[in-house]
Amino acid sequence: MVAIVALANFIVFAPVIRETPLRVPIGIVFVLFAPGYALVAAFFPERGERGAETTAFETDARSESNRLDPRFWNAPWPTRIDGIERVAYAVGTSLVVVPLIAVSLDLTPWGIRLVPFMTAVSMFTLITTAVATARRWTVPAAERFRVPYRSWLATGRATLFDTRADATLNLLLIGAVVLAIGSVGYAATVLPQDDEFSAIYLLSEDGEFEADDYPTDLEAGENAEVTVGIDNREDRTVNYTVVVVEQDIESNGNDTIVADQLELDRFDVRIAAGESAEFGYELEPTMTGENVRIIWLLYLDEPPDDPSISNANRYVSLTMDGEATAENTTESVAG
């Protein structure tokens, strides 16, 4: 369990390794097996044979005579489970424990984010592993549960390579399984994912922050403060660049034409994965008219020489009538 926790954290956070398909199978084992297995091991440190007094009644629970026997209802809870039961209980217990950890994190200031989630699941697994280890060492050696690695290897070697034909077929089967797992891992880690994104938004303050009541009817030379927020869901630390531009726009049917554009400001913001940043911005338009808008263009990389809505990763705009819009910039300016 310690090795699984260490390997999972290494694969998730290592700069190059985290982009490989290994992240999927190790992540599945880390989330859906390790926490439950450690907890089950803490409860059941003995080997798989059950107590004789319990087994006698469990094997024939449907017997009318056993049901009438008071010993049947007072039989002790089984304290021994075998390997297959451990695996089943580990998965089922993980499906209970991990959501509880996530709900608990959601009630904290950290929220359900990658770093707090990995830390919480890792700490739970390591603590329960320590408890399971201590309990297992209190059991006599003859009754102590052990994972039979050596017998598994010997059985697997004998089964896979019994004859040359069997060895060839089994190797082909193993290759097919590895190829299938690799394909799924590639699709899950290399292909574009919808759950990685960045967002930029505006807030106003009237006793408390809210996405409403933005400063309106500002003339040239007047100023007001708004709060600009950036949310990093890129699963990595990003050095953002924000370019603030002022535009005089004209409407031509369904199209919006930029008649004039002036860059007001630009600044850099470094935000860790899963974190957000909010900061005040002094809004001071220099153009006059009803068709003036201020746009905050968000770039994950170095901005181009001609920053605009069409080449920004994300943007949020505020027109002088107080309407704020945040759009994904895969569309054209006219869109």
Solvent accessible surface area in square Angstrom, and as a share of the most:
residue,aa,sasa,rsa
1,M,51,0.23
2,V,89,0.51
3,A,77,0.60
4,I,41,0.21
5,V,7,0.04
6,A,61,0.47
7,L,80,0.40
8,A,1,0.00
9,N,38,0.19
10,F,117,0.49
11,I,5,0.03
12,V,12,0.07
13,F,74,0.31
14,A,13,0.10
15,P,105,0.66
16,V,116,0.67
17,I,55,0.28
18,R,52,0.19
19,E,97,0.44
20,T,40,0.23
21,P,49,0.31
22,L,98,0.49
23,R,58,0.21
24,V,35,0.20
25,P,45,0.28
26,I,37,0.19
27,G,21,0.20
28,I,92,0.47
29,V,58,0.33
30,F,2,0.01
31,V,37,0.21
32,L,66,0.33
33,F,46,0.19
34,A,0,0.00
35,P,0,0.00
36,G,0,0.00
37,Y,29,0.11
38,A,1,0.01
39,L,41,0.20
40,V,9,0.05
41,A,5,0.04
42,A,9,0.07
43,F,129,0.54
44,F,31,0.13
45,P,2,0.01
46,E,30,0.14
47,R,108,0.39
48,G,22,0.21
49,E,107,0.48
50,R,82,0.30
51,G,28,0.27
52,A,84,0.65
53,E,103,0.46
54,T,6,0.03
55,T,51,0.29
56,A,64,0.50
57,F,23,0.10
58,E,67,0.30
59,T,104,0.60
60,D,70,0.36
61,A,44,0.34
62,R,204,0.74
63,S,25,0.16
64,E,108,0.48
65,S,79,0.51
66,N,26,0.13
67,R,108,0.39
68,L,133,0.66
69,D,32,0.17
70,P,94,0.59
71,R,153,0.56
72,F,39,0.16
73,W,175,0.61
74,N,116,0.60
75,A,33,0.26
76,P,70,0.44
77,W,200,0.70
78,P,26,0.16
79,T,79,0.46
80,R,50,0.18
81,I,3,0.02
82,D,64,0.33
83,G,37,0.35
84,I,140,0.71
85,E,45,0.20
86,R,2,0.01
87,V,76,0.44
88,A,60,0.47
89,Y,96,0.37
90,A,0,0.00
91,V,59,0.34
92,G,35,0.34
93,T,31,0.18
94,S,0,0.00
95,L,100,0.50
96,V,91,0.52
97,V,15,0.08
98,V,14,0.08
99,P,65,0.41
100,L,110,0.55
101,I,22,0.11
102,A,19,0.15
103,V,89,0.51
104,S,64,0.41
105,L,17,0.08
106,D,88,0.46
107,L,150,0.75
108,T,45,0.26
109,P,129,0.81
110,W,159,0.56
111,G,15,0.15
112,I,96,0.49
113,R,60,0.22
114,L,51,0.25
115,V,77,0.44
116,P,22,0.14
117,F,35,0.15
118,M,8,0.04
119,T,75,0.44
120,A,27,0.21
121,V,0,0.00
122,S,10,0.06
123,M,98,0.44
124,F,56,0.23
125,T,0,0.00
126,L,62,0.31
127,I,100,0.51
128,T,14,0.08
129,T,23,0.13
130,A,63,0.49
131,V,71,0.41
132,A,7,0.05
133,T,65,0.38
134,A,61,0.48
135,R,100,0.37
136,R,50,0.18
137,W,171,0.60
138,T,111,0.65
139,V,14,0.08
140,P,83,0.52
141,A,56,0.43
142,A,80,0.62
143,E,69,0.31
144,R,30,0.11
145,F,21,0.09
146,R,136,0.50
147,V,36,0.21
148,P,61,0.39
149,Y,139,0.53
150,R,213,0.78
151,S,58,0.37
152,W,148,0.52
153,L,117,0.58
154,A,54,0.42
155,T,87,0.51
156,G,27,0.26
157,R,148,0.54
158,A,68,0.52
159,T,89,0.52
160,L,55,0.27
161,F,100,0.42
162,D,103,0.53
163,T,71,0.41
164,R,215,0.78
165,A,65,0.51
166,D,56,0.29
167,A,17,0.13
168,T,71,0.42
169,L,117,0.58
170,N,33,0.17
171,L,98,0.49
172,L,119,0.59
173,L,112,0.56
174,I,75,0.38
175,G,39,0.38
176,A,58,0.45
177,V,74,0.43
178,V,95,0.54
179,L,130,0.65
180,A,56,0.44
181,I,93,0.47
182,G,34,0.32
183,S,61,0.40
184,V,95,0.54
185,G,1,0.01
186,Y,109,0.41
187,A,46,0.36
188,A,43,0.34
189,T,27,0.16
190,V,73,0.42
191,L,81,0.41
192,P,129,0.81
193,Q,69,0.31
194,D,144,0.75
195,D,105,0.54
196,E,79,0.35
197,F,92,0.38
198,S,4,0.02
199,A,23,0.18
200,I,6,0.03
201,Y,61,0.23
202,L,5,0.02
203,L,26,0.13
204,S,7,0.05
205,E,118,0.53
206,D,107,0.55
207,G,82,0.79
208,E,121,0.54
209,F,104,0.43
210,E,59,0.27
211,A,74,0.57
212,D,82,0.42
213,D,94,0.49
214,Y,28,0.11
215,P,26,0.16
216,T,59,0.34
217,D,111,0.58
218,L,25,0.13
219,E,94,0.42
220,A,46,0.35
221,G,55,0.53
222,E,80,0.36
223,N,83,0.42
224,A,24,0.19
225,E,114,0.51
226,V,2,0.01
227,T,12,0.07
228,V,0,0.00
229,G,0,0.00
230,I,0,0.00
231,D,26,0.13
232,N,0,0.00
233,R,71,0.26
234,E,25,0.11
235,D,34,0.17
236,R,95,0.35
237,T,57,0.33
238,V,2,0.01
239,N,89,0.46
240,Y,0,0.00
241,T,14,0.08
242,V,0,0.00
243,V,0,0.00
244,V,0,0.00
245,V,0,0.00
246,E,0,0.00
247,Q,4,0.02
248,D,47,0.24
249,I,26,0.13
250,E,95,0.42
251,S,96,0.62
252,N,93,0.48
253,G,70,0.67
254,N,150,0.77
255,D,68,0.35
256,T,44,0.25
257,I,80,0.40
258,V,52,0.30
259,A,56,0.44
260,D,78,0.41
261,Q,70,0.31
262,L,82,0.41
263,E,76,0.34
264,L,52,0.26
265,D,56,0.29
266,R,101,0.37
267,F,51,0.21
268,D,112,0.58
269,V,27,0.16
270,R,169,0.62
271,I,6,0.03
272,A,49,0.38
273,A,22,0.17
274,G,9,0.08
275,E,74,0.33
276,S,50,0.32
277,A,29,0.23
278,E,92,0.41
279,F,53,0.22
280,G,50,0.48
281,Y,27,0.10
282,E,94,0.42
283,L,0,0.00
284,E,82,0.37
285,P,0,0.00
286,T,76,0.44
287,M,29,0.13
288,T,91,0.53
289,G,50,0.48
290,E,159,0.71
291,N,84,0.43
292,V,1,0.01
293,R,29,0.11
294,I,0,0.00
295,I,0,0.00
296,W,0,0.00
297,L,0,0.00
298,L,0,0.00
299,Y,7,0.02
300,L,27,0.14
301,D,108,0.56
302,E,146,0.66
303,P,12,0.08
304,P,48,0.30
305,D,152,0.79
306,D,102,0.53
307,P,8,0.05
308,S,26,0.17
309,I,10,0.05
310,S,59,0.38
311,N,58,0.30
312,A,5,0.04
313,N,67,0.34
314,R,62,0.23
315,Y,22,0.08
316,V,4,0.02
317,S,4,0.03
318,L,0,0.00
319,T,28,0.17
320,M,13,0.06
321,D,100,0.52
322,G,16,0.16
323,E,100,0.45
324,A,35,0.27
325,T,51,0.30
326,A,54,0.42
327,E,78,0.35
328,N,79,0.40
329,T,13,0.08
330,T,120,0.70
331,E,106,0.47
332,S,70,0.45
333,V,50,0.29
334,A,46,0.36
335,G,76,0.73
